Amino acid sequence: MILHSAIIIMTPILLAAAGGLFTELTGKLNIALEGLLLIGAFSAIAVVHYTGNLAAGITAAILASLSLSAIIAFTTLKLRSNVFITGLAANLLAGGLTVVLSQQFFNTRGVVALHSFGYLPPGMFVCASLLLLFAAWITLYKTPFGYRLRACGKHSAALASVGIKPDTYRWAAFLISGFFCGIGGSFLSLNLGAFVPNMTAGKGWIALVIIFLGGHRPLGLLAAAFVFGLADAFSNYAQGAHFMRFNIPADFILAIPYLLTFAAIVSVSVVAKKGKGMGER
C-alpha cells in the first residue's frame, strides 16, 4: 500500500526533476517547474472536459507547459533577464492564470472535477516516466547533442570557440523541461480526475531539490524522488487511527516529507563542503 502510493507520488516529481536537469546542466536552473506543472495540470483537465479525449488533454498539457517554458527561455536568453526572477514570475503567473481561466471557463475558482471521466490507470504514467528518464539518460550521455548540452554549463566558451552557440542548447533544454513538466502536470490532475488550485503543493520546488540530491544524474533523480515519495506516502498513512493514539499533531505528520527534504539538503551541503575542504588541503 505505502509502496504503491510512493510510486504514484514520486511520478510527477520525477518528471519535473528530469526536465529541470536539462536546464541545470546548461547552467540555467529553471525554478519555474512549479508553474510548469500547474499550467499543465489545468490544461489537461480543461481539454479533457471539453473533448473527452485523454490524448488531447495530455497534448494540451505539454503544449501549455512548452509555451510557458518558451517564454521563460526567450526572456532569459534573448532579453537577458535574471533566470531566477523570471522563474519566480512564471510561477506567480501560472498560479494566477489558472484561477482566472477556471473562473472564465468553469465559473469557479475552486475545484474543477471531471464527472464523466473514467478511471485513469496510473501505471501508464509511471511506465512513461521511467521510459522518459531512460531516454533522458541516453540523450545526455550517449549522444553528441547531450555532450554539447552538458558542456554549456562549464565549458560554454569552448563551445563558442568552435562555432557552437550555447544558447541554442539552452533553448532546447528549456523546451525539454516544459515537455517533461507538461506530462507530469497532466498526471497530477488526470490521476485525481480534477484540478485543484495550487494542487502542485510545492512539488516543483521539491523537484529542484531532487536534482541536487540526485547528484545531477538520472538514476540519482529516481532514487531521490522515490525516497521523497516514500516519506510522503508514510505521512499519509501515519494519519491513520493507529498513529493518532500517540496524539501526534497532524500538521507535524504532514510535514515529514519536507522535514526529510530539509535534512537531506543540509546533509548533502555539509558533506560537499567537507569534501571541498579536504580537496583544498
TORLUM-19353 format. One record per residue: x, y, z negated of N, C-alpha, C, CB in turn; residue in three letters. Coordinates in steps of 0.05 Angstrom, whole numbers, plus 5000, padded with zeros to 4 digits. Each point is the difference from the previous one (the first is absolute). Glycine has a CB too. Layout:
XYZXYZXYZXYZAla ...
//
This chain:
501749765000498350245000501750255000496449754976Met 505550275005501850234998501850015025499849984950Ile 501249795058501849995023498550105026502549624979Leu 495150295024498450085023499550305000497849555001His 501550564976499650294997502550165005496449904967Ser 505949995024502550145003500750035030501649814956Ala 497949985059500650015029498250205014501449524999Ile 496050494993498150195012500950294993496249664997Ile 504550384978500850274991502650095014497849924956Ile 504149905047502650085012499850065029502249724966Met 495850175049500050025029500150295011497549584999Thr 500650604993500250275011502550154991495050015000Pro 505949934976502550134990502449915016498050024954Ile 502049725052502349895016500050125028499749574974Leu 497950465038499850125027501050294999496149695011Leu 503050464969500950284999503050024995495550124982Ala 505549715001502950004994501649925025499149894952Ala 499949925063501549925025500150235019498549524993Ala 499250625010500050245017501950224990495349895013Gly 504650164961501750204988502949935002496350124970Gly 504449635032502849915002501350115025498949584974Leu 499550425048501150105025500950294998497149685025Phe 501250494964500750284998502350044980495350135012Thr 504649724966502150034980502849935012496749884964Glu 503449925053502549925012501150215020498649524994Leu 499650655016500950215018500850254985497049825035Thr 502750184938500750234984497750194996504649955017Gly 493049984990497650174997497949844985501150265043Lys 499049754931498149854983497250115004503649904966Leu 494549935042497350085004498449974975500349875049Asn 499350354936498549984975497050025004504050194976Ile 495149815049497250035006498649735003501050435022Ala 500349364968498849735002497249984987504749815001Leu 495050344977497450004986497850115019502450064955Glu 498250175057498150125018499549835025501450444984Gly 500649445027499749835023498249764994504650145016Leu 495849744961498349784992497150094997503949794976Leu 495750445012497350104994498550075026501650174957Leu 499749965062498750085025499449755016502350445000Ile 499449354998499549755014497649854987504849985012Gly 495050034962497849874986497350125008503149894962Ala 496850375039497550135007499249955029501050354965Phe 501049685053499549965028498949725006503650335011Ser 497549474976499149735004497149964993504649844991Ala 494650264985497349984991498150155018501649954953Ile 499250305055498250165016499449875027501950414977Ala 500249495036499649885027498549744998504250225015Val 496449614965498549754997497150064994504249774984Val 495350445001497250074994498550065025501550184956His 499649975062498650095025500149795022501050474987Tyr 501149365014500249815022499549714992503350315020Thr 497049634954499749734991502249825009495250075000Gly 507050055010502249845012502550034982498150075047Asn 502849704943502450004982502550105015497949634974Leu 502550275050502450075015500050305006500149555021Ala 497650564985499850295005500850164975496449925035Ala 502749984941500650134975502950004994495649874984Gly 505749905020502949994995501550175020499549544983Ile 499750465042501350175020499750304993499049655035Thr 498650434956499550274992501850084976495349975017Ala 505149854965501750054977502950045008497049734971Ala 503950115048502750035010500450265015500349505004Ile 497750575013500250255015499950254981497849775039Leu 500550224941499950224981502650044985495149924995Ala 506049864995502650024986502250085018498449654968Ser 501650255057502050085020499850305005499849545021Leu 497850564981499650285006501250184978495949895026Ser 503450044949501050154977503149984999495649934975Leu 505449835030502949964999501450155022499249554981Ser 499550485042501150155022500150304993498249665033Ala 499850444953500050274991502350054980495050035006Ile 505449784976502250024981502750015015497249764965Ile 503150065054502549985016500550265015499449515004Ala 498450605008500350255015500950234983496549845031Phe 502250194946500750234983502749964987495150074991Thr 505749685004502549954987502450015020497649724967Thr 502050155056502249985019500150225021499749514993Leu 498050595015499950215020500150284987497449695030Lys 500950354950499950264987502050034976495250025014Leu 506149754980502049994979499050084972503350115035Arg 494349814959498950054973501249804981495750195019Ser 504149864955501049824980498349745000501750394972Asn 499649385030498549755003498449944975503649845030Val 497350244946498649944976497550184997504349864979Phe 496050405027497750184999497949925021503050374983Ile 497949555040498249915021498549754992503050205034Thr 498449624953498749754991498050064979504149755010Gly 496550424971498150074979497550145012503750054967Leu 496850125053497750135013498349805015502750415005Ala 498549395007498549795014498349844980503649985035Ala 497549964942498449864979497650164991504249774985Asn 496250495011497850174992497950025022503150264970Leu 497949765055498250025023498349755002503350295024Leu 497949484974498549755002497949984978504049785021Ala 496750294955498149994977497650185005503849894970Gly 496750355039497850195005498449945025502650344976Gly 498849585045498749945026498149774998504050185023Leu 496849614963498249774998497450064986504049715000Thr 496250474980497650084985498250175018502649994956Val 498650195059498450175018498749845022503250384991Val 498249435021498949835021497949814989504350035024Leu 496149884952498049834987497450154996503649754977Ser 496650505015497650174997498750055027502050224959Gln 499649835061499050065027498649765013503750335004Gln 497549444994498949765015498249834983504150015027Phe 496349994947498449824983498450154978503449655008Phe 496850614992498550174981500549924971496650065035Asn 505949884959500849934973503050064996496449644998Thr 504250444978502850044993501049764982499450505003Arg 498949314995500749764983500649765017497150184965Gly 501949595027500649755012498549975027500849794955Val 500650125065498849935026500149705003501350455021Val 496549424977499949705001499049905026499350004951Ala 501749765057499149875024498049784991504450095025Leu 493149974976497949814991499649775019497850384976His 502649665049499449795020502549855009496150275015Ser 506249794972502549885008500549744984501950455013Phe 498949345001500549744987502650004985497349785035Gly 503349994953502449964985502550005018497449744965Tyr 504650415027502550015015502149824987498950475015Leu 501949324998502149824989502650154995497949605023Pro 502950454952502550154995502549865011497850194960Pro 502049545043502349855010500950105027498449614975Gly 499850505041500750105026502050234998495649875017Met 503950314964501850234996502649914986496050314998Phe 503849504984502449904986501949885020497349924958Val 501749915059501749885020501150215019497349584997Cys 501150615011500950215018502250174987495450025020Ala 504450034954502050164986502749854999496450224972Ser 503549525024502549845000501249985027498249744962Leu 500250235059501050005027501250275008496549655012Leu 502250564980501050275006502650054985495350165008Leu 504949744968502550044984502349855014497350054957Leu 502149715053502049855014500850145026498249574981Phe 499850545033500650165024501750244994495649845020Ala 503950284957501650244992502949924995495950204979Ala 504549565009502749914995501449945026498549804957Trp 500150075062501249955026500750265014497449585004Ile 500850614995500450265014502450154988495150025010Thr 505049994964502150164987502849885001496550164970Leu 503649575029502649874997500949835024499150014952Tyr 499249965068500749825022499650135027498749624972Lys 500850645029499650145026501750255001495349815003Thr 505550285021501550255003498450244989502249815040Pro 495150184964498350214989500450024970496749935037Phe 503349854949500349994971502750104991496849624999Gly 505350305015502750104993500150305002502049575017Tyr 497050545005500150295003498250144980501049935049Arg 496749964945498250124981501350024973496049835025Leu 505349954966501350004974502450185000498549544993Arg 502850505030502350185001499250294997502249685029Ala 495250384976499150284997500350104972496749925037Cys 503149914944500150084972502750094991496449694991Gly 505750165017502750064989502050085022499149684964Lys 500350265061501950065022498650145023502749604986His 495650595008498650145021501950165018496050034969Ser 506150075019502050155016501349825021500850324961Ala 499849445031501349805018498149945023502749814962Ala 494750165032498049945021499950235019497449724969Leu 502550535020499850235018502550035017497250224966Ala 505149695024502550035016500149825024502350114958Ser 496049685043499949835023497550045016502749664975Val 496050565020497750085016497349894991503150035037Gly 496849864939497549894989498850204981501649525005Ile 495850554999498750204984498849874975499050285041Lys 502049774935498949884976497150064996504550044980Pro 494650205027497250074996498149835016501450464990Asp 499549435032498349815016499349764983502150165043Thr 499949734943499549774983498550074974504249805018Tyr 496150454973498550094977497050035007504150234982Arg 495449875042497350015010498849725000501150405029Trp 500349414982499149725001499449894972502649935043Ala 499250144939499749904972497550114987504949974996Ala 494550285008497550124989497649865012502450444993Phe 497649515033497749875012499749724991500650295040Leu 501649574957499849724989498950014972503949865028Ile 496950344956499050034973496950035001504450214985Ser 494749965033497150045003498549755008500950475012Gly 500449375006498849755009499649814976502150065045Phe 500049904939499849824978498050104979504849875007Phe 495250394988498150104980497149995010503650304983Cys 496049725043497349985011498949724994501150335036Gly 500549474968499149724995499649974969502449835041Ile 499450274943499749984971497550144990505049974997Gly 494550275014497650144992497449875008502750415004Gly 497349475020497649855008499549764982500850155048Ser 501349734943499649774982498850094973503949775021Phe 497050464969498950104975497050035001504350244992Leu 494749895029497150055001498449775010501150485007Ser 499949385014498449785011499949764982501350165045Leu 500849804939500049784981497950054978504949915010Asn 494850354983498050074980497250035012503650234975Leu 496349835051497550055013498950274995499049524997Gly 502850674995499150274993502450184999496149824974Ala 503450445030502050204996499450154974500950055050Phe 501149984933499750154975501950235001498649584974Val 500650665020501850235000502549944984496250315006Pro 506249755006502549954987500449714991499950474985Asn 499149355031500149724994502949895001495449955017Met 506450194994502849915001501249994972500550185046Thr 498650004936500750004972503049974995495649804991Ala 506050345024502950004996501549785014499050194957Gly 499749655059501349785014502250095019495849744996Lys 503750495017502050115017502650084985496350165031Gly 503349954946502350084983501449754990497750424986Trp 500849385007501349754991501649885023496249914968Ile 502750115057501549905023502750145003495649905023Ala 504550364971502550145002502049894980497650415014Leu 501449534962501849894979501049725009497550264964Val 500749595048500749725008502250015021495349854990Ile 504850355027502150025020502750004986497050265031Ile 503249894947502650014986500549764982499650505001Phe 498349404986500349764984500749765017496750194967Leu 502349815058500649785018502650025014495249965006Gly 506450244986502750025012500050075029501549684967Gly 496450455043499850085028500249765019502050444988His 497049335003500149765016497149885001505049914989Arg 494149985034497349895001499449794980500250105048Pro 501749714947499549794981499950124972502449675029Leu 499250534965499850134974497450144996504950065001Gly 494050065021497450134998497949794993501450345034Leu 498749434978498049794994500149924971500449835047Leu 502050134942500349924972499050224981504049725013Ala 496850534993499150224982497050055001504550215007Ala 494349775017497250035003498449784986500850235044Ala 500349534957498649774987500150044969501249705039Phe 501150394951500250044971498050214991504949885001Val 494850345014498150204993497149895002503250365016Phe 496349495005497449885004499349814977500550045049Gly 501549814942499749814978499350164974503249675022Leu 498250554973499550164976497350125001504950094996Ala 494350005028497350135002497849794996501950345032Asp 498549424980498149794997499849914971500949855046Ala 501350144940500049934972498550204983504449765006Phe 496050505001498650214984497049985004504050305005Ser 495149625019497249975004498949764984500550205046Asn 501149584954499249764986500050054969501949725038Tyr 500150454954500350044971497750164988504949995007Ala 493450135010497750154989497849814992501350395029Gln 499149354975497949814993499749974970501049765041Gly 497050104951499349974972502249884983495349965014Ala 506349864998502149874985502050204989499449595029His 501250624987502050194991498750234985502849885039Phe 494650164964498750224987499849964970497450085041Met 502949674950499849954971502450114985497449595010Arg 504750485005502450124987499750304998502849635017Phe 494950484992499450284999502150175015497749924956Asn 503349985066501950155016498450195018503349625000Ile 497350645000498650195016500049935030501150364966Pro 496649665046499849935029501850175017495349854992Ala 505050415001501750185015502949915000496950374989Asp 504049524988502749904999500449765018500450174952Phe 497649655048500249765016500150075030497549744965Ile 500950465043499950095028502750135008495050064996Leu 506450054984502550145005502449815003498150394976Ala 501449355018502349805001501550015026497449714969Ile 501350285054501650005026501750255003496449735020Pro 502650504971501450255003502350024980495850225017Tyr 503749674959502249994980502249825010496750094963Leu 502649695049502049815011501650145022497049614988Leu 501550535029501450155022502050204989495949935030Thr 503250224949501750204988502549874988496050294991Phe 503649494995502349864988501949905022497149864961Ala 501850045061501649905021501750225013496649655009Ala 502150594994501550235012502350084982495850155022Ile 503749874952502150074981502249805000496650234972Val 502749515028502049794999501850005025496849724973Ser 501950315050501550005025501850255001496349765024Val 502750474967501750245000502449974981495950275010Ser 503749614967502249964981502049815011496950084962Val 502249705050501949815012501550125023497049634987Val 501650535030501450135022502150204991495849935027Ala 503550224952501850204989502549864988496150314991Lys 503549474995502349854988501749895022497349894959Lys 501450005062501549895022501750215014496449655006Gly 502450594997501550215013502350104983495850145023Lys 503749864950502150084982502349815000496650224972Gly 502949525029502149805001501550015026497449714971Met 501150365051501350025026502050245002496049785020Gly 503550424964501750245001502549974982496050275009Glu 504049524975502449964983502449895016496949924960Arg 
//
